[in-house]
């Protein structure tokens, strides 16, 4: 894109995104995607390819894989929930864009250098700075003053068609491949939720509440009822009944209004969660796809390494390979999962994943306890019949000790089991 095209794009994109709230950020080795919400979701996509950078604004989820990069983590921590206050082309620098996000005293400024062979992103907040690559001096802009003046006078253009073409060219083949494998119901569900959210937001209870209250107050004062309120008045009922009915209707509508606000927040979160799911898993599961176990999901969610022990009824026990892994598993476990540990003895923690309300049998708990003994005494000998105590509590009653690097915790509401060793020698 030329500097003139970038200027036209910025003018159009700002008219779409002004006041939009940043909801999500993700990156990979060559992409930066900013997800905004303003009545619906928009994605501002930057292709940071050194030879041919590009920028597009689309209202369809870009099927771009997510990989953790410091810049993405920085934006998620410092720019989320800020709103677009400025987006323009720094014409004197050539192919350089400036995007400002702000909310109150908080702000985040992004300088996006889309110059071939000098692509970079510089980010600045109130007190911090970060960049996509190491900052370096920009090449001198080749634009003359006459060209800059013409650029400033250029009429704004609509770039929606070009952005849609970019989406089609980049993702059409992937979408076609997905539709051949299996039709994914999630995009339809996402669109349905967006329509439901718009319906909720379109409802205006305020004027109706005010109408009922106004009629009630007029009836209390004994004044004449205006013509526009006669439809709400029931002449066959008594004055007292009508007064009570007016204020009751206002209260009911107020409750509905609060309920609709709560429901809109729930639906917004569902839209965000479903969008993230589509982003992280763009391809639907095939008919032979193996269902992930609860233990595998827990390790994946906690980004920890460990081992699993499969028990009866599909439940599993997992433990981490380090103190940090153990704490990560504990923090991401369900409140009703079971936590086990050798009482008053250093060693591994175990989490038994279970459906809510499901009772794990004593025999299964004993298996996990023996497993803990093996892992805690790895490489050591235990005498046959040597007894040790194992503490077990629901994860909701276990709290990590703040600042402790050894992974120690405090717990209550626990049960203590005495376990006799089978005298195994475990090789490391």
HELIX and SHEET records of a PDB file:
HELIX    1   1 UNK A    3  UNK A   17  1                                  15    
HELIX    2   2 UNK A   70  UNK A   78  1                                   9    
HELIX    3   3 UNK A   91  UNK A   93  5                                   3    
HELIX    4   4 UNK A  145  UNK A  153  1                                   9    
HELIX    5   5 UNK A  160  UNK A  181  1                                  22    
HELIX    6   6 UNK A  186  UNK A  202  1                                  17    
HELIX    7   7 UNK A  206  UNK A  221  1                                  16    
HELIX    8   8 UNK A  227  UNK A  232  5                                   6    
HELIX    9   9 UNK A  239  UNK A  280  1                                  42    
HELIX   10  10 UNK A  294  UNK A  302  1                                   9    
HELIX   11  11 UNK A  312  UNK A  314  5                                   3    
HELIX   12  12 UNK A  323  UNK A  332  1                                  10    
HELIX   13  13 UNK A  362  UNK A  376  1                                  15    
HELIX   14  14 UNK A  395  UNK A  397  5                                   3    
SHEET    1   A 4 UNK A  21  UNK A  27  0                                        
SHEET    2   A 4 UNK A  31  UNK A  37 -1                                        
SHEET    3   A 4 UNK A  41  UNK A  47 -1                                        
SHEET    4   A 4 UNK A  54  UNK A  58 -1                                        
SHEET    1   B 5 UNK A  83  UNK A  89  0                                        
SHEET    2   B 5 UNK A  96  UNK A 103 -1                                        
SHEET    3   B 5 UNK A 106  UNK A 113 -1                                        
SHEET    4   B 5 UNK A 120  UNK A 125 -1                                        
SHEET    5   B 5 UNK A 129  UNK A 131 -1                                        
SHEET    1   C 6 UNK A 306  UNK A 310  0                                        
SHEET    2   C 6 UNK A 316  UNK A 320 -1                                        
SHEET    3   C 6 UNK A 349  UNK A 353 -1                                        
SHEET    4   C 6 UNK A 338  UNK A 342 -1                                        
SHEET    5   C 6 UNK A 387  UNK A 394 -1                                        
SHEET    6   C 6 UNK A 415  UNK A 420 -1                                        
SHEET    1   D 2 UNK A 398  UNK A 400  0                                        
SHEET    2   D 2 UNK A 409  UNK A 411 -1                                        
END                                                                             
